[in-house]
Amino acid sequence: MRNDSNLQWRAGKRVAVIGAGPGGISAALALHRQGFDVRVYERQPAPKPLGGAVLLSVPVLAVLRHYGVDLNNFGSFTVTEFRNNRNRLRSRLPFNRSVEESFGINGWHYGMLRSNAFARMLELMPDGMLVPDSEFDQYTQRADGVTVNFKDGKAIDADILVGADGVRSGVSRQLFGDPQLFHVGLRVWLAWCDPVEGIAPQTGRIIHSHKYQASFFPMLHDGKPGYEWWVVEPCRENAPAPSDVAGHLGRILRDFPDPLPRLLRSTDVENRIFKWDIYNRPSLQRWSEGRVVCLGDAVHPVSPYAAYGMGMAIEDGYFLGKALAGADLVDAGQISASLRQFEAQRVAYVNHHVELARKLGHVFHRLPYPLAKLRDLVFDHTGFLDRMIRRDYLADAEKMSLMMQELHQA
């Protein structure tokens, strides 16, 4: 964190953020840049990013650069290919030259360790903005503000409350009721390792068999090269984890082409493989009420098929700061108008990607064999997958990117 002796807490400028994950930190940085007085309340003694490696897209990198993150040696440029487990090419993720030129960043996906990306964000926070050991209890809205109570008995008054406290968010639960979380039937094993020889440079592959996905991407960790890789498998809710993780993953990966079995053998199984069971919630049509707004997993947990969870949360924070720019937080009408603008820019867009990711998870992992066989024939021998990627995944993201003109470089 950086020194800043000018942190204030002025009525009409006060924003309390609950949760110091990527979405909460992004919102804090964006709102601080707009001149608001921000505090981020985290229940842990220190923020801890979950999981291993992550893919971030070009518009997310542009947001981080806008905050002050140095993108040199930040992530690994990657060409993304979709293949079957016999190594047949199904599609190659196209790049949008207009997006690349607008942001001055080549490609689309960049791989890195989640902890490295998160650490770069934390470095930008002024000292005193993060308030650890502060577990949210409840809030009370009034016409002129909101009081936030914590489980240790302390309370603070703010003008706006931002709930960024994850998939089991207390703020979101109070605002919208029971989140009705449901298991999507998938488990993901996230892993990373140091460099492995004999892999085509700057190439990532998303590979599917009859019911599994196994994928790998080049990445950087602390500026050093390596590989992130993962396995997606169908899984019942509360299914016990295998006692022999390496053996379990080895049995899956023996049906996948090189280098995936070698990546497993090159990985520190005890410290560099992370299990993630995937939960979603029904899509919300609004994320705010009065002076309280939520973002990130608190309102839209997403399947890994989006390759966008951390990225969407970072974007949420940026767009919230943009929508509130210049607003007088004493004026409830201005707050309402700003949050409606934020929701207009984000809710439908995010819901589309969350629902698409859930649909793809079902298509690739939950279809009965006859339909799965037909799926594979279509994806192997037609351009359907390529068209679906362009239409359902890239089109909206590219449109959003070209609208983020304040982040474009001449």
C-alpha positions as CSV (number, residue, x, y, z in Angstrom):
1,M,0.0,0.0,0.0
2,R,1.1,3.6,-0.6
3,N,1.4,6.3,2.0
4,D,-1.4,8.9,2.0
5,S,-1.8,11.2,5.0
6,N,-4.8,13.0,3.5
7,L,-7.4,10.2,3.9
8,Q,-10.6,11.8,5.1
9,W,-14.2,10.8,6.0
10,R,-16.4,13.7,5.0
11,A,-20.2,13.7,5.0
12,G,-21.4,13.6,1.5
13,K,-18.3,11.7,0.3
14,R,-18.2,8.6,2.4
15,V,-18.2,5.2,0.8
16,A,-18.0,2.0,2.9
17,V,-17.0,-1.1,0.9
18,I,-17.6,-4.5,2.5
19,G,-15.1,-7.1,1.3
20,A,-11.5,-6.7,0.1
21,G,-11.6,-9.1,-2.9
22,P,-10.8,-7.9,-6.5
23,G,-14.3,-6.3,-6.9
24,G,-14.1,-4.4,-3.6
25,I,-10.6,-3.2,-4.2
26,S,-11.4,-2.2,-7.8
27,A,-14.5,-0.2,-6.5
28,A,-12.3,1.4,-3.8
29,L,-9.6,2.5,-6.3
30,A,-12.2,3.8,-8.8
31,L,-14.1,5.8,-6.2
32,H,-11.0,7.1,-4.6
33,R,-9.9,8.4,-8.0
34,Q,-13.2,10.2,-8.3
35,G,-12.6,12.1,-5.0
36,F,-14.7,10.0,-2.6
37,D,-13.6,9.0,0.9
38,V,-13.4,5.3,0.8
39,R,-12.9,2.6,3.5
40,V,-12.7,-1.1,2.7
41,Y,-13.8,-3.4,5.6
42,E,-12.4,-6.9,5.5
43,R,-13.3,-9.7,7.9
44,Q,-9.9,-11.4,7.7
45,P,-6.7,-10.0,9.2
46,A,-5.4,-9.5,5.7
47,P,-7.0,-10.0,2.2
48,K,-6.3,-13.4,0.7
49,P,-7.0,-14.2,-2.9
50,L,-8.5,-17.6,-3.5
51,G,-7.3,-20.1,-6.1
52,G,-4.3,-20.3,-8.4
53,A,-4.0,-18.7,-11.8
54,V,-6.4,-16.5,-13.7
55,L,-7.1,-15.2,-17.2
56,L,-7.7,-11.5,-17.6
57,S,-9.0,-9.9,-20.8
58,V,-7.7,-6.8,-22.5
59,P,-10.4,-4.4,-21.2
60,V,-9.7,-5.6,-17.6
61,L,-6.0,-5.0,-18.1
62,A,-6.9,-1.5,-19.4
63,V,-8.9,-0.8,-16.2
64,L,-5.9,-1.9,-14.1
65,R,-3.6,0.2,-16.1
66,H,-6.0,3.1,-15.5
67,Y,-5.7,2.6,-11.7
68,G,-1.9,2.6,-12.0
69,V,-0.9,-1.0,-12.4
70,D,2.3,-1.4,-14.5
71,L,1.4,-4.0,-17.2
72,N,5.1,-4.8,-18.0
73,N,5.7,-8.4,-17.2
74,F,2.2,-8.5,-15.7
75,G,0.7,-11.4,-17.7
76,S,1.5,-13.6,-20.7
77,F,0.0,-12.8,-24.1
78,T,-1.9,-15.9,-25.4
79,V,-3.5,-17.2,-28.5
80,T,-6.5,-19.4,-27.4
81,E,-7.4,-22.6,-29.2
82,F,-10.3,-24.9,-28.7
83,R,-9.6,-28.6,-29.4
84,N,-11.0,-32.0,-28.8
85,N,-9.0,-34.6,-26.8
86,R,-7.6,-36.1,-30.0
87,N,-6.0,-32.7,-30.6
88,R,-8.3,-31.7,-33.5
89,L,-8.6,-27.9,-33.8
90,R,-12.2,-26.7,-33.4
91,S,-11.8,-23.0,-33.2
92,R,-9.3,-20.3,-32.5
93,L,-10.3,-17.2,-30.5
94,P,-10.2,-14.3,-32.9
95,F,-8.7,-10.9,-31.9
96,N,-10.4,-7.7,-32.6
97,R,-7.9,-5.3,-34.1
98,S,-10.0,-2.2,-33.2
99,V,-10.0,-3.3,-29.6
100,E,-6.2,-4.0,-29.6
101,E,-5.5,-0.6,-31.2
102,S,-7.9,1.3,-29.0
103,F,-6.3,0.0,-25.8
104,G,-2.8,-0.4,-27.1
105,I,-2.7,-4.0,-25.8
106,N,-2.4,-7.0,-28.1
107,G,-4.5,-10.1,-28.0
108,W,-7.4,-10.8,-25.6
109,H,-6.4,-13.2,-22.8
110,Y,-3.4,-12.8,-20.5
111,G,-2.5,-15.5,-17.9
112,M,-1.1,-14.7,-14.4
113,L,-1.3,-15.8,-10.8
114,R,-4.4,-14.5,-9.1
115,S,-2.3,-13.6,-6.1
116,N,0.1,-11.5,-8.2
117,A,-2.7,-9.6,-9.9
118,F,-4.4,-9.0,-6.5
119,A,-1.1,-7.9,-4.9
120,R,-0.6,-5.3,-7.7
121,M,-4.0,-3.8,-6.9
122,L,-3.4,-3.8,-3.1
123,E,-0.2,-1.8,-3.7
124,L,-2.3,1.1,-5.1
125,M,-4.4,1.4,-2.0
126,P,-3.5,4.3,0.3
127,D,-2.5,3.4,3.9
128,G,-5.6,3.4,6.1
129,M,-8.1,2.6,3.4
130,L,-8.2,-1.1,4.3
131,V,-9.8,-1.9,7.7
132,P,-9.1,-5.5,8.6
133,D,-10.8,-7.7,11.2
134,S,-14.1,-6.1,10.4
135,E,-16.9,-8.7,9.9
136,F,-20.1,-7.2,8.5
137,D,-23.2,-7.8,10.6
138,Q,-26.0,-5.5,9.2
139,Y,-26.8,-2.1,7.9
140,T,-29.6,0.4,8.5
141,Q,-30.6,2.9,5.7
142,R,-31.8,6.4,6.5
143,A,-32.9,9.2,4.2
144,D,-29.5,10.9,4.7
145,G,-27.1,7.9,5.0
146,V,-26.5,4.3,6.0
147,T,-25.2,3.0,9.3
148,V,-23.0,-0.2,9.1
149,N,-22.7,-2.5,12.1
150,F,-19.9,-5.0,12.5
151,K,-19.9,-8.2,14.6
152,D,-17.3,-6.8,17.0
153,G,-19.8,-4.1,18.0
154,K,-18.4,-1.1,16.2
155,A,-20.5,0.9,13.8
156,I,-19.8,3.5,11.1
157,D,-21.9,6.0,9.2
158,A,-21.5,6.3,5.4
159,D,-23.3,7.8,2.5
160,I,-23.1,4.7,0.3
161,L,-22.5,1.0,1.2
162,V,-21.0,-1.3,-1.4
163,G,-21.4,-5.0,-0.9
164,A,-18.4,-6.9,-2.4
165,D,-18.3,-9.7,0.2
166,G,-18.4,-12.7,-2.1
167,V,-20.8,-15.5,-3.0
168,R,-22.2,-15.7,0.5
169,S,-22.5,-12.0,0.9
170,G,-24.1,-10.7,4.0
171,V,-24.9,-7.3,2.4
172,S,-26.6,-9.0,-0.6
173,R,-28.6,-11.3,1.7
174,Q,-29.9,-8.4,3.7
175,L,-30.7,-6.4,0.5
176,F,-32.2,-9.2,-1.6
177,G,-33.0,-12.1,0.8
178,D,-31.8,-15.7,0.5
179,P,-29.5,-15.9,-2.6
180,Q,-30.9,-19.4,-3.4
181,L,-27.4,-20.6,-4.3
182,F,-27.3,-23.8,-6.3
183,H,-24.5,-26.1,-7.3
184,V,-24.1,-26.2,-11.1
185,G,-22.8,-29.8,-11.1
186,L,-19.2,-28.9,-11.8
187,R,-15.9,-29.1,-9.9
188,V,-12.7,-27.4,-11.1
189,W,-9.2,-28.2,-10.2
190,L,-7.0,-25.1,-10.7
191,A,-3.2,-25.6,-10.9
192,W,0.0,-24.0,-12.0
193,C,3.6,-25.0,-12.5
194,D,7.0,-23.7,-13.7
195,P,8.0,-23.8,-17.4
196,V,7.7,-27.1,-19.3
197,E,9.7,-27.7,-22.5
198,G,8.2,-28.5,-25.9
199,I,5.0,-26.4,-25.8
200,A,4.2,-23.9,-28.6
201,P,4.9,-20.4,-27.3
202,Q,2.1,-18.0,-26.5
203,T,-0.6,-20.7,-27.0
204,G,-3.3,-21.8,-24.7
205,R,-5.6,-24.7,-25.4
206,I,-9.1,-25.5,-24.1
207,I,-9.6,-29.2,-24.7
208,H,-12.7,-31.3,-24.3
209,S,-13.3,-35.0,-24.1
210,H,-16.7,-36.7,-23.7
211,K,-17.3,-35.2,-20.3
212,Y,-14.1,-33.5,-19.1
213,Q,-12.4,-30.3,-19.9
214,A,-8.6,-30.0,-19.5
215,S,-6.8,-26.8,-20.5
216,F,-3.6,-24.9,-20.2
217,F,-2.3,-21.4,-20.7
218,P,1.1,-19.7,-20.4
219,M,1.3,-17.2,-17.6
220,L,3.6,-15.0,-15.6
221,H,4.1,-15.2,-11.8
222,D,6.3,-12.5,-10.3
223,G,7.5,-11.8,-13.9
224,K,8.6,-15.4,-14.4
225,P,7.1,-17.7,-17.0
226,G,5.1,-20.8,-16.1
227,Y,1.8,-22.5,-17.0
228,E,-1.6,-22.4,-15.5
229,W,-3.8,-25.5,-16.1
230,W,-7.1,-26.8,-15.0
231,V,-9.5,-29.7,-15.1
232,V,-13.3,-29.3,-15.1
233,E,-15.3,-32.4,-14.2
234,P,-19.0,-33.2,-13.5
235,C,-19.6,-33.5,-9.8
236,R,-22.5,-33.8,-7.4
237,E,-22.9,-31.2,-4.6
238,N,-21.0,-32.1,-1.5
239,A,-19.2,-35.0,-3.3
240,P,-16.2,-35.9,-1.2
241,A,-12.8,-34.9,-2.6
242,P,-10.5,-37.7,-3.8
243,S,-7.9,-38.7,-1.2
244,D,-5.3,-39.0,-4.0
245,V,-5.7,-35.8,-6.0
246,A,-2.7,-36.6,-8.3
247,G,-4.0,-40.1,-9.1
248,H,-7.5,-38.8,-9.7
249,L,-6.3,-36.1,-12.1
250,G,-3.9,-38.5,-13.7
251,R,-6.7,-40.9,-14.6
252,I,-8.6,-38.0,-16.3
253,L,-5.6,-36.6,-18.1
254,R,-4.4,-39.9,-19.6
255,D,-7.2,-39.4,-22.2
256,F,-5.8,-35.9,-23.1
257,P,-2.9,-35.0,-25.4
258,D,0.5,-33.7,-24.4
259,P,1.4,-31.5,-22.6
260,L,-1.4,-31.9,-20.0
261,P,-0.1,-35.2,-18.4
262,R,3.4,-33.6,-18.2
263,L,2.0,-30.4,-16.6
264,L,0.5,-32.6,-13.8
265,R,3.8,-34.3,-13.3
266,S,5.5,-30.9,-13.1
267,T,3.1,-29.5,-10.5
268,D,3.6,-29.3,-6.7
269,V,0.3,-31.2,-5.9
270,E,0.3,-30.1,-2.2
271,N,0.7,-26.4,-2.8
272,R,-0.3,-25.6,-6.4
273,I,-3.6,-27.3,-7.0
274,F,-6.8,-25.8,-5.7
275,K,-10.3,-27.4,-5.7
276,W,-13.3,-25.2,-6.6
277,D,-17.0,-26.3,-6.4
278,I,-19.1,-24.0,-8.5
279,Y,-22.2,-22.3,-7.2
280,N,-24.5,-19.9,-9.0
281,R,-27.6,-17.9,-8.0
282,P,-30.6,-16.9,-10.1
283,S,-29.9,-13.8,-12.1
284,L,-30.9,-10.5,-10.5
285,Q,-32.4,-7.6,-12.5
286,R,-31.0,-5.0,-10.2
287,W,-28.1,-4.8,-7.8
288,S,-29.0,-1.8,-5.6
289,E,-31.6,-0.2,-3.4
290,G,-31.4,3.3,-2.0
291,R,-27.8,3.8,-0.8
292,V,-26.7,0.2,-1.0
293,V,-25.3,-1.5,-4.1
294,C,-23.6,-4.9,-4.6
295,L,-21.1,-6.2,-7.2
296,G,-19.0,-9.1,-8.1
297,D,-19.8,-12.6,-6.7
298,A,-22.1,-10.9,-4.2
299,V,-24.7,-10.7,-7.0
300,H,-23.3,-12.8,-9.9
301,P,-21.1,-15.8,-9.1
302,V,-20.0,-17.3,-12.4
303,S,-18.9,-20.7,-13.8
304,P,-15.3,-21.0,-15.0
305,Y,-16.7,-21.3,-18.6
306,A,-16.9,-17.5,-18.6
307,A,-13.1,-17.2,-17.9
308,Y,-14.3,-13.9,-16.5
309,G,-15.1,-14.0,-12.8
310,M,-12.3,-11.9,-11.4
311,G,-12.4,-9.8,-14.6
312,M,-16.1,-9.0,-14.3
313,A,-15.7,-8.0,-10.6
314,I,-12.9,-5.6,-11.5
315,E,-15.0,-4.2,-14.3
316,D,-17.9,-3.8,-11.9
317,G,-15.8,-1.6,-9.6
318,Y,-14.6,0.5,-12.4
319,F,-18.1,1.1,-13.8
320,L,-19.4,1.9,-10.4
321,G,-16.8,4.6,-10.0
322,K,-17.5,6.0,-13.4
323,A,-21.3,6.1,-12.8
324,L,-20.9,7.9,-9.4
325,A,-18.4,10.5,-10.8
326,G,-19.4,14.0,-9.7
327,A,-22.4,12.8,-7.7
328,D,-23.3,14.6,-4.5
329,L,-23.8,11.7,-2.0
330,V,-26.0,14.0,0.2
331,D,-28.6,13.9,-2.6
332,A,-30.5,10.6,-2.7
333,G,-31.8,11.5,-6.2
334,Q,-28.3,11.8,-7.6
335,I,-27.3,8.5,-6.0
336,S,-30.3,6.8,-7.5
337,A,-29.6,8.1,-11.0
338,S,-26.0,7.1,-10.8
339,L,-26.8,3.6,-9.6
340,R,-29.4,3.2,-12.4
341,Q,-26.7,4.1,-14.9
342,F,-24.4,1.6,-13.4
343,E,-27.0,-1.1,-13.5
344,A,-27.9,-0.2,-17.1
345,Q,-24.2,-0.7,-18.1
346,R,-23.6,-3.9,-16.2
347,V,-26.6,-6.0,-15.2
348,A,-27.8,-7.4,-18.5
349,Y,-24.2,-7.7,-19.8
350,V,-23.1,-9.7,-16.8
351,N,-26.2,-11.8,-16.7
352,H,-25.7,-12.8,-20.3
353,H,-22.1,-14.0,-19.6
354,V,-23.1,-15.8,-16.4
355,E,-26.0,-17.6,-18.0
356,L,-23.9,-18.5,-21.1
357,A,-21.2,-20.0,-18.9
358,R,-23.7,-22.1,-17.0
359,K,-25.2,-23.3,-20.4
360,L,-21.8,-24.2,-21.7
361,G,-21.0,-26.2,-18.5
362,H,-24.2,-28.2,-19.1
363,V,-23.5,-28.7,-22.8
364,F,-20.0,-29.9,-22.3
365,H,-20.4,-32.0,-19.1
366,R,-24.0,-32.9,-18.4
367,L,-25.4,-34.2,-21.7
368,P,-26.2,-38.0,-21.9
369,Y,-24.0,-39.9,-24.3
370,P,-26.1,-39.9,-27.5
371,L,-26.4,-36.1,-27.3
372,A,-22.8,-35.7,-26.3
373,K,-21.7,-37.7,-29.3
374,L,-23.8,-35.5,-31.6
375,R,-22.4,-32.4,-29.9
376,D,-18.8,-33.5,-30.6
377,L,-19.6,-34.3,-34.3
378,V,-21.0,-30.8,-34.7
379,F,-18.1,-29.1,-33.0
380,D,-15.5,-31.2,-34.8
381,H,-16.9,-30.9,-38.3
382,T,-18.7,-27.6,-38.5
383,G,-18.0,-23.9,-37.7
384,F,-20.8,-23.9,-35.1
385,L,-18.5,-23.5,-32.1
386,D,-16.6,-20.7,-33.8
387,R,-19.8,-18.8,-34.6
388,M,-21.1,-19.3,-31.1
389,I,-17.9,-17.9,-29.5
390,R,-18.0,-14.8,-31.7
391,R,-21.7,-14.2,-31.3
392,D,-22.3,-15.1,-27.6
393,Y,-18.9,-14.5,-26.0
394,L,-17.0,-11.9,-27.9
395,A,-19.6,-9.6,-29.5
396,D,-20.8,-7.9,-26.3
397,A,-17.3,-7.7,-24.7
398,E,-15.9,-6.1,-27.8
399,K,-18.8,-3.6,-28.0
400,M,-18.2,-2.7,-24.3
401,S,-14.5,-2.3,-24.9
402,L,-14.9,0.2,-27.7
403,M,-17.3,2.2,-25.5
404,M,-14.6,2.6,-22.8
405,Q,-13.1,5.5,-24.6
406,E,-11.6,7.1,-21.5
407,L,-9.2,4.1,-21.3
408,H,-8.2,4.2,-25.0
409,Q,-4.7,5.2,-25.9
410,A,-4.0,7.4,-28.9
